[in-house]
Amino acid sequence: MRIVLLILLISMHFVTAQQNEQLSYMNDQFSEKLSIQLYPNPYKGGKLLILTRPTEIKEIMILNILGEVVFQTTTYENYVIPNNLKSGIYIVKIKQGGQQGLSRLVAP
């Protein structure tokens, strides 16, 4: 009985260690913070300039304060035209290379 319990505890510890290693690897992929600048902010329509490193593709998501995605695209350009933004506060989430960053955007 004690041997079975000991084997069970060792196997549980091994599985937990593997899971922690996988989570650590996934967090390391996006551990570096991406520097983002948005212009104009407050955004009144037209082009929204997104200044990051220019050489890599950007995955861009704009979320409302409820966390709902209101705009999403992938581009090499340094701007997007999110015509469907109503007045409010938004979070702009960008993934580029092995980095990701967040920035606040205001639409009056």
N, C-alpha and C positions, 0 to 999 in steps of 0.2 A: 504494500500500500504506500509506504513512504517513498519507495523508488519510483513508482508511477507518478506520485505527486511532484517529486523532484524533477522528473523528466518533463512533466507538464509545465512547470514553472520555467524551466530552461527554454523550452520551445516557445512559450509566450514571450519571454524576454527577447529571444532571437527575432521573432516576427515584429515586435515593437521596434527593435533597433533598425530593421529593414525599412519599416514604414517611416521612421524619423529620418533616415538617410534619403529616402525618396522625396520627402517633403523639403528637406534641406536643399536638395538638388534643384527642385522646382522653384524654390524661393531665390536661389542663386542666379537662375536664368534672368530674372528681372530685378536683381538686387540693386543695380545702379540706377540712380535717379536721373531722369532725362530733364534737361533744362528747357523750359518752354516759355516763349513770349508770344502773347496774342495782341494783335492790333487791328482795328481800333477796339478798345474796351473802355467804355460801353460800346457794344456792337449795335449799329443802326441799320444794318442791311448791306448788301453787296458782298465784296470780298472780305473774308476774315483771314488776315495774314497770320501764319503760324511759323514762328522762327525757331528752328531746331537745326541739327546738322543737315545740310542739304543733299547729301549723297545717298541716303538710304530711304527705302520706302517707309511711309508712315501709315499706321492703322489708327484712324481717328474716330472717336466716338464722342458725341455730345449728349449728356444726360441731364434731365431736369432734376429738380430737388427731390423728387420721389424716386429717383434712380432709374427712370424709364429712358430708354434710348430714343432720342428724337432725331438724331442724324448720325449716319455711319458711312464711312468711305475708306478706301485705301488709295494712296496717291504718292507720287514722287514730288508733286508740286509743293510750294510753300504757302499755298492758300486753298481755301474751300469757300463755297458759296452756299451756306445753309439758309435757304430762303424761308424755311418753315418755322423759324424761331419767334415765339410770342414774347411779350414782356415777361421778364423773370430772371432768375439766377440759374446758371447752368454750370456743370462741371465738364471740362474738356479733358478727355483721357486719350493719351497718345502712346502707342507702342512703336518703338523704332529700334531695330537691331535687337540687342539684348537689354534694352532699357525701356522704362516706362515712366510717364510723368502725368501729373494732374495740374490743372489750372482752373481758376474760377473765371466765368464769363458773365457779364451783365448785359441784358438786353432791355433798354428802357421802354 
